[in-house]
Amino acid sequence: MRIAREFLGLSQDDVEAVLGVSRKTIQRIERGDDVIVHYVSSLQGFYEDQGIEFVPPAGERGWGVFNANTKADPTRLNALENIPPSKRRRAGS
């Protein structure tokens, strides 16, 4: 999940602001901690809606992640037009 987020060029704060799932929950999912399945499904669905394809294991290879946004334009990481500012206070604010 972390790789999927990074492939989209998003921070955990960005995902929290757009999806509404708390940053702590995103962190727990990325670490592989036990989390309510609904949150994992929501996060995966969000990434898939943004162009991420999760590639299942084949042969001796494990899971893969593909960013479909880069097919037509290698510089386009995601399809988000506007990422709302994080509700989290930034250092120095």
N, C-alpha and C positions, 0 to 999 in steps of 0.2 A: 504494500500500500504506500509506503514511503517513496518507493521508486516511481510509482504512478503519479503521485503528487509532484515529485520533482520533475518528471517528464513534462508536466503541464506548466512548469515554471511558477508554481504556487508555494507559498509558505503555509505553515499550519494556521497562522492568523488569517490568511486569505480564505482558506477553506472554512474556517470557523465563521467568518463574516458572510460568506456566500451561502453555505449549507445550513448554518445554525447549529451544528454539532460542536460541543465545547472542545477547546484545544486539548484539555486533559484527556478527553475521550479519544481524540485523534492520536495523541501520543501513546495511549494504551493499546490502541489497535495496531499502530506501527511497531510497537515492541512485541506484539504477539500475546499480550496479556488477555485474560478472560474479560470479555465485554459482552453486553447484550447483543445478540445476533442482529437485531434490528439496526443497530448503529453501523455494524460492519456492512450490512446489505445497503444501507443508505449511502455510505461512503463509496462503496464499489459502484453503485448505480450512478452516483454523481460523476465519478471518474469516467465511467463508460459514456455517459451523456456528453462529456467534454472531449471525447475522441480516443480515450484509452481502450485498448483491447487487451484483455487478459488471455494469454495463450497457454492452454493446458499442456501438461507434460507430454512428451513424445519420445519414445525410445528410452534412452538413458539421460535425457535432458529434463530439467525441472521446469517449473513455471516460467513464463516469459511475459513481458509487458511491451506493447507496441503503441506508439503515439500516432494515430491515424491523421492527426492535424498536419504532420510534417510531410505527408505524401505529396501534396501539391505544392507546398511552400515550406522548405526546410527551416525557415525562420519563425514560422507560426507555431507556437507551443500549445495554445489553447484557443477556444472560440468565445471566451468571455469578453464581452464588450466593456464591462465596468465592474470592478471589484470594489465593494463598499469599504470604507475605512474600518479597521479593526476597532472593536469596542475596548480593547485592551490598551492601557496607557503605555506609551513608549517612554523609554528612558530619556530624561531631559525634558519631558512635556510638562 
